[in-house]
Amino acid sequence: HNAWLSKDRTILNVVGLKLASTMNRLNPLDGLRRFSTRLGSAFVDDTEKAVFSIRPSDNVYSFFMFVTPTEHEKEGSSFTSDTIMSYLLVLINTFMQGLLLFAIFNKIVVGNIEWQNGIMKVGGADWGLFESVAGSQSCNDGGSICFVDHNNTFSCAPPSVQLTGRWNELDTNGDGTWTLQEATEARKTLQCKYAVDPVEVFNVFVNFLKHREDVIWLSPELKNGKEIPKPYFTYAAGDIIMCGYRSKDMCPNLLKQGVFHVPLKYKTAPRV
């Protein structure tokens, strides 16, 4: 009997809750309260009111937010000297923060990009790793140590070394002689590629060879500064390129490889 009574009471509670909720659609909690009171259930209403407290803090934005309603309540108008001061403080604070961000960006981000470009060109595509002179519309300004040349060769050599290592681009007609006329005609193109004046390099080679006249024979055309045959160019290039690297630490490796064998044997390179 007790079991059936408990089952009937449970069913009654469920039906009563549904009826209370249906009859009080606008506020179901009130119906639940009345029904739970009648049935003597242990329903506890723990619903809290939505209250959010805003307290002032010690910054410009808090002052700006609170000064307008307080001034309107105190003075009857929100257009007072304090509200004008709050707007002015917000503008000054925004300007100072923007200036600080610009200074940080210029020092860190822009400085990092300049340092990066000083080591290796990043151009062409926005996220290209190396600057390709062939794919670039602008000339090589010489501001980067490394770049990828027209032959897709990754080079970090000095500009003069890069130029002197490309005989085929110097001897444009392929006759085995680099002439002053060829250097002058290709001056603009070569200077754009390698950021070095080929006419100046030509004169450096001529003057260098003239200083070696006591150990090697020079042709009349070479003495007149009109042309440099390839054997003379090869002879001078090694000494000039070594000067371009500016590191004596390379000498042991080159000596071991036999680079200085002939100069040491025939005494044709005074510095060696």
C-alpha positions in Angstrom: 0.0 0.0 0.0 2.8 2.4 0.9 4.6 1.6 -2.4 1.5 2.3 -4.5 0.9 5.6 -2.5 4.5 6.8 -3.1 4.2 6.0 -6.9 0.9 7.9 -7.1 2.4 10.9 -5.3 5.4 10.9 -7.8 3.1 10.9 -10.8 1.0 13.6 -9.2 4.1 15.8 -8.7 5.2 15.4 -12.3 1.7 16.2 -13.7 1.5 19.2 -11.3 4.8 20.6 -12.4 3.7 20.4 -16.1 0.4 22.1 -15.4 2.1 24.8 -13.3 4.6 25.5 -16.1 1.8 25.6 -18.7 -0.4 28.0 -16.7 2.4 30.3 -16.0 4.3 30.6 -19.3 5.2 34.2 -18.7 6.9 33.4 -15.3 7.1 29.6 -14.8 9.1 30.1 -11.5 6.1 31.7 -9.8 3.9 28.7 -10.7 6.6 26.4 -9.4 6.8 28.3 -6.2 3.0 28.1 -5.6 2.7 24.5 -6.6 5.7 23.4 -4.5 4.2 25.2 -1.5 0.9 23.4 -1.9 2.6 20.0 -2.2 5.0 20.8 0.6 8.1 19.9 -1.5 11.6 21.0 -0.7 12.0 23.3 -3.7 14.5 26.1 -3.0 14.5 29.2 -5.3 18.2 30.1 -5.6 17.8 32.4 -8.7 19.9 35.6 -8.3 19.2 38.9 -9.8 21.5 40.0 -12.6 23.6 42.7 -11.0 26.9 43.9 -12.4 28.9 46.4 -10.4 31.2 48.9 -12.2 33.7 50.6 -10.0 36.0 53.4 -10.9 39.7 52.8 -11.3 42.8 54.9 -11.5 43.1 55.4 -15.3 42.0 57.9 -17.9 39.3 55.7 -19.5 37.6 55.1 -16.1 37.5 58.8 -15.5 36.1 59.4 -19.0 33.4 56.9 -18.4 32.2 58.1 -15.0 32.7 61.9 -15.3 29.8 62.5 -17.8 27.0 60.9 -15.7 28.3 62.3 -12.4 28.7 65.8 -13.9 25.2 65.6 -15.4 23.8 64.6 -12.0 25.8 67.2 -10.1 25.7 70.2 -12.5 22.6 69.4 -14.5 24.6 69.3 -17.7 27.3 67.0 -19.1 29.2 69.8 -20.9 31.5 71.0 -18.1 35.2 71.6 -17.8 35.7 68.2 -16.2 34.1 66.4 -19.2 36.1 68.5 -21.7 39.2 67.6 -19.7 38.3 63.9 -19.9 38.0 64.0 -23.7 41.3 65.8 -23.9 43.1 63.3 -21.7 41.7 60.4 -23.8 43.0 62.0 -27.0 46.4 62.7 -25.5 46.6 59.2 -24.1 45.7 57.6 -27.4 48.2 59.8 -29.3 51.0 58.9 -26.8 50.2 55.2 -27.1 50.2 55.4 -30.9 53.5 57.2 -30.8 55.0 54.6 -28.5 53.8 51.7 -30.7 55.2 53.5 -33.8 58.6 53.9 -32.0 58.6 50.2 -31.0 57.6 49.1 -34.5 60.3 51.2 -36.1 63.0 50.1 -33.7 62.2 46.4 -33.6 60.3 45.4 -36.7 61.8 47.8 -39.3 65.2 47.4 -37.7 65.0 43.6 -38.0 63.9 43.8 -41.6 66.9 46.1 -42.4 69.2 43.8 -40.7 67.7 40.8 -42.5 68.0 42.6 -45.9 71.6 43.5 -45.0 72.4 39.7 -45.0 70.1 38.5 -47.7 67.7 40.0 -50.1 64.0 39.2 -49.5 62.1 40.4 -52.5 60.1 39.4 -55.6 57.2 37.6 -53.8 56.2 39.0 -50.5 57.5 35.9 -48.7 60.4 35.0 -51.1 63.4 33.7 -49.3 66.1 35.0 -51.7 66.2 37.9 -54.0 66.4 36.7 -57.6 68.0 39.3 -59.8 66.5 37.7 -62.9 63.0 38.0 -61.5 63.4 41.4 -60.0 62.5 44.6 -61.8 65.0 46.7 -60.0 68.8 46.7 -60.0 71.0 45.2 -57.3 71.8 48.0 -55.0 74.6 46.2 -53.2 72.8 46.5 -49.9 72.7 42.7 -49.3 75.6 40.3 -48.8 73.9 37.4 -50.5 71.6 37.1 -53.5 70.7 34.6 -56.3 72.1 35.6 -59.7 70.8 35.1 -63.2 72.2 31.6 -63.3 70.2 30.7 -60.1 73.5 30.5 -58.2 73.5 31.5 -54.6 76.4 33.9 -54.0 77.7 35.8 -51.0 81.0 37.0 -52.6 81.8 40.7 -52.8 80.5 42.5 -55.9 84.0 42.8 -57.5 84.5 39.0 -57.0 81.2 38.2 -58.5 82.0 40.3 -61.6 85.5 38.9 -62.1 84.2 35.4 -61.8 82.0 35.8 -65.0 84.4 36.0 -67.9 81.6 35.2 -70.4 79.7 38.3 -69.4 82.9 40.4 -69.8 84.1 39.1 -73.1 80.8 39.7 -74.9 82.0 38.8 -78.4 83.8 35.6 -77.2 87.2 36.4 -78.9 89.2 35.7 -75.7 89.9 39.3 -75.0 88.1 41.8 -72.7 88.3 45.2 -74.2 87.6 48.7 -72.8 84.9 49.1 -75.4 83.1 45.9 -74.2 83.3 47.1 -70.6 81.9 50.5 -71.6 79.0 49.0 -73.7 78.0 46.5 -71.0 78.6 49.0 -68.2 74.9 49.8 -67.4 73.8 46.1 -67.5 76.7 44.7 -65.4 76.5 47.5 -62.9 72.7 46.8 -62.5 73.4 43.1 -62.0 76.4 43.2 -59.6 76.4 46.7 -58.2 80.0 47.4 -59.4 81.3 49.5 -62.3 83.0 47.2 -64.9 85.0 50.1 -66.4 86.5 50.7 -62.9 87.3 47.0 -62.5 88.9 47.0 -66.0 91.2 49.8 -65.0 92.1 48.1 -61.8 93.2 45.0 -63.7 95.2 47.1 -66.2 97.0 49.0 -63.4 97.6 45.8 -61.4 99.2 44.2 -64.5 101.4 47.2 -65.2 102.8 46.8 -61.7 103.9 43.3 -62.6 105.8 44.3 -65.8 109.1 43.5 -64.1 108.1 39.8 -63.8 105.9 39.2 -66.8 105.8 40.5 -70.4 102.9 42.9 -71.2 101.4 43.3 -74.7 101.3 46.8 -76.2 97.5 46.8 -76.2 97.5 46.0 -72.5 99.9 48.8 -71.7 97.7 51.2 -73.5 94.8 50.2 -71.4 92.7 49.0 -74.4 92.3 45.3 -73.8 93.1 42.4 -71.5 93.6 39.0 -73.0 92.2 36.1 -71.0 95.6 34.7 -69.8 96.5 38.1 -68.3 93.0 38.3 -66.8 93.4 34.9 -65.2 96.8 35.8 -63.9 95.6 39.0 -62.2 92.2 37.7 -61.1 93.6 35.4 -58.4 95.5 38.1 -56.7 92.7 40.6 -56.9 90.0 38.1 -55.8 92.2 37.2 -52.8 92.3 40.9 -51.9 88.5 41.0 -52.2 88.0 38.3 -49.6 90.2 40.1 -47.1 90.9 37.1 -44.9 94.3 35.6 -44.5 92.6 32.5 -42.9 91.9 31.2 -46.4 95.6 31.0 -47.2 96.4 27.6 -45.6 93.6 25.9 -47.4 94.6 27.4 -50.7 98.2 26.6 -50.2 97.2 23.0 -49.4 95.2 22.8 -52.6 98.2 24.0 -54.7 96.9 27.4 -55.7 100.2 29.0 -54.9 102.4 26.3 -56.4 103.2 28.0 -59.7 103.8 31.5 -58.2 106.1 30.0 -55.6 108.0 28.0 -58.2 108.4 30.6 -60.9 108.4 33.8 -58.7 105.8 35.5 -61.0 103.7 36.8 -58.2 105.7 39.1 -55.9 103.3 39.2 -53.1 103.3 35.4 -52.9 
